[in-house]
Amino acid sequence: MTEVRSSPRTAIVLFNLGGPDRPEAIRPFLKNLFTDPAILRVPFFIRPFLARWIARARLAPATANYAYLGGKSPLLELTQRQAAALSACFAEGSTRVFIAMRYWHPFSVETAREVAAWRPERVLLLPLYPQFSTTTTASSLIAWREAAAKSGLIAPVTTLCCWPDDPAYVAATAALIRKTLSEAHRTLPAGTPLRLLFSAHGLPEVIVVRGDPYQAEVEATAHAVAAALDEPGLDWRVCYQSRATPQKWLEPSTESEIERAGRDHVALVVAPIAFVSEHSETLVELDIEYAEMAARHALPGYFRVPAQNDEPGFIEALAAIARNALARGPGLCSHRGGRVCAASHTGCPFGAER
């Protein structure tokens, strides 16, 4: 009789930003965010003082934003729903999905202890950031490796760095955008010109100039999704939101594109192209602040594409990405296997491995 071997005991760790779970958590969340050397790139002896100052300065506006959301971020609950849906795509008992947040609970140190106690035979590190950046995925990986070492977690690890133009992810994203485009066409008077904005979280330009591949991967996602939409003559652009410091940030900004749309007398459909979960930057910045700006500039219409959350097509795509990464075995991989960005992007983890 042939022995049937069960699937390896697999831990999948989802990385995400995290968010305050109550009003009292907003200040320490901000402090954690700006204390991260990947975010605030100043000499180490200045960073703690500057981080506290920025956190204090941003506390009032952040508190006002989270007040719209009931005083907390919905990100953990949404990530938990994604984890549960992803877990259901795998054989029961053989795979468990964990969550590690970067700036608020559950931190990597908490999750690594939980994973170690579960005693997996292999681990997949799966960032919920489709595009790699030194400010997001790389920062989470550093925190995880330190936490795993402290917890005594020993198991072969597959690290997925990015999946910006994975075909299934692109198709799932295009499907959501297509629904909102259809809604806009039904709502607007016939003949109203319509423009699609792919809005991504911005970065200080200097970070990209120094080799971060984020902008190139955001543009790769946008190009792939626009092609998948297959709408002849589609008017679309990439823009960047959420500027947080006085430095020059990636351009064009989403605000400037809203102003442009007003001058051009076109309606907008805005798709959050670098977020796969709703949070303050979609539910407040896009839905409230930018919608109000669109009204001030007399746009014919303003529509927002929802984030993927636990939408079935997205979860199926994420499961396929996870299976393909695990099939490649331990080590670093992208959704294609090897490096997806140009060699000039020195911030790419494939470059760091050399």
Secondary structure as the mmCIF struct_conf table of DSSP 4:
data_model
#
loop_
_struct_conf.conf_type_id
_struct_conf.id
_struct_conf.beg_label_comp_id
_struct_conf.beg_label_asym_id
_struct_conf.beg_label_seq_id
_struct_conf.end_label_comp_id
_struct_conf.end_label_asym_id
_struct_conf.end_label_seq_id
HELX_LH_PP_P HELX_LH_PP_P1 THR A 2 PRO A 8
STRN STRN1 THR A 10 ASN A 16
BEND BEND1 ASP A 21 ARG A 22
HELX_RH_3T_P HELX_RH_3T_P1 PRO A 23 ALA A 25
HELX_RH_AL_P HELX_RH_AL_P1 ILE A 26 THR A 35
TURN_TY1_P TURN_TY1_P1 PRO A 37 ILE A 39
BEND BEND2 LEU A 40 LEU A 40
BEND BEND3 VAL A 42 VAL A 42
TURN_TY1_P TURN_TY1_P2 PHE A 44 ILE A 46
HELX_RH_AL_P HELX_RH_AL_P2 ARG A 47 TYR A 68
TURN_TY1_P TURN_TY1_P3 LEU A 69 GLY A 70
BEND BEND4 GLY A 71 LYS A 72
BEND BEND5 PRO A 74 PRO A 74
HELX_RH_AL_P HELX_RH_AL_P3 LEU A 75 SER A 87
TURN_TY1_P TURN_TY1_P4 ALA A 88 CYS A 89
BEND BEND6 PHE A 90 PHE A 90
TURN_TY1_P TURN_TY1_P5 GLU A 92 SER A 94
STRN STRN2 THR A 95 MET A 101
BEND BEND7 ARG A 102 PRO A 106
STRN STRN3 PHE A 107 PHE A 107
HELX_RH_AL_P HELX_RH_AL_P4 SER A 108 TRP A 118
BEND BEND8 GLU A 121 GLU A 121
STRN STRN4 ARG A 122 PRO A 127
BEND BEND9 LEU A 128 LEU A 128
BEND BEND10 PRO A 130 GLN A 131
TURN_TY1_P TURN_TY1_P6 THR A 134 THR A 136
HELX_RH_AL_P HELX_RH_AL_P5 THR A 137 SER A 151
TURN_TY1_P TURN_TY1_P7 GLY A 152 GLY A 152
BEND BEND11 ALA A 155 ALA A 155
STRN STRN5 VAL A 157 LEU A 160
TURN_TY1_P TURN_TY1_P8 PRO A 164 ASP A 165
HELX_RH_AL_P HELX_RH_AL_P6 PRO A 167 THR A 187
BEND BEND12 LEU A 188 LEU A 188
HELX_LH_PP_P HELX_LH_PP_P2 PRO A 189 PRO A 189
TURN_TY1_P TURN_TY1_P9 ALA A 190 GLY A 191
STRN STRN6 LEU A 194 HIS A 201
STRN STRN7 PRO A 204 PRO A 204
HELX_RH_AL_P HELX_RH_AL_P7 GLU A 205 VAL A 209
TURN_TY1_P TURN_TY1_P10 ARG A 210 GLY A 211
HELX_RH_AL_P HELX_RH_AL_P8 TYR A 214 LEU A 229
TURN_TY1_P TURN_TY1_P11 ASP A 230 ASP A 230
TURN_TY1_P TURN_TY1_P12 PRO A 232 GLY A 233
STRN STRN8 ASP A 235 GLN A 241
BEND BEND13 THR A 245 GLN A 247
STRN STRN9 TRP A 249 TRP A 249
BEND BEND14 LEU A 250 PRO A 252
STRN STRN10 SER A 253 SER A 253
HELX_RH_AL_P HELX_RH_AL_P9 THR A 254 ASP A 264
TURN_TY1_P TURN_TY1_P13 HIS A 265 HIS A 265
STRN STRN11 ALA A 267 PRO A 272
TURN_TY1_P TURN_TY1_P14 ILE A 273 ALA A 274
BEND BEND15 VAL A 276 SER A 277
HELX_RH_AL_P HELX_RH_AL_P10 SER A 280 SER A 280
HELX_RH_PI_P HELX_RH_PI_P1 GLU A 281 GLU A 289
HELX_RH_AL_P HELX_RH_AL_P11 TYR A 290 ARG A 296
TURN_TY1_P TURN_TY1_P15 HIS A 297 ALA A 298
BEND BEND16 PRO A 300 PRO A 300
STRN STRN12 TYR A 302 ARG A 304
HELX_LH_PP_P HELX_LH_PP_P3 VAL A 305 ALA A 307
TURN_TY1_P TURN_TY1_P16 ASN A 309 ASP A 310
HELX_RH_AL_P HELX_RH_AL_P12 PRO A 312 ALA A 327
TURN_TY1_P TURN_TY1_P17 ARG A 328 ARG A 328
BEND BEND17 PRO A 330 PRO A 330
STRN STRN13 GLY A 331 CYS A 333
STRN STRN14 SER A 334 SER A 334
TURN_TY1_P TURN_TY1_P18 HIS A 335 ARG A 336
STRN STRN15 GLY A 337 GLY A 337
BEND BEND18 GLY A 338 GLY A 338
BEND BEND19 CYS A 341 CYS A 341
TURN_TY1_P TURN_TY1_P19 ALA A 343 SER A 344
TURN_TY1_P TURN_TY1_P20 THR A 346 GLY A 347
BEND BEND20 CYS A 348 CYS A 348
HELX_RH_AL_P HELX_RH_AL_P13 PRO A 349 GLU A 353
#
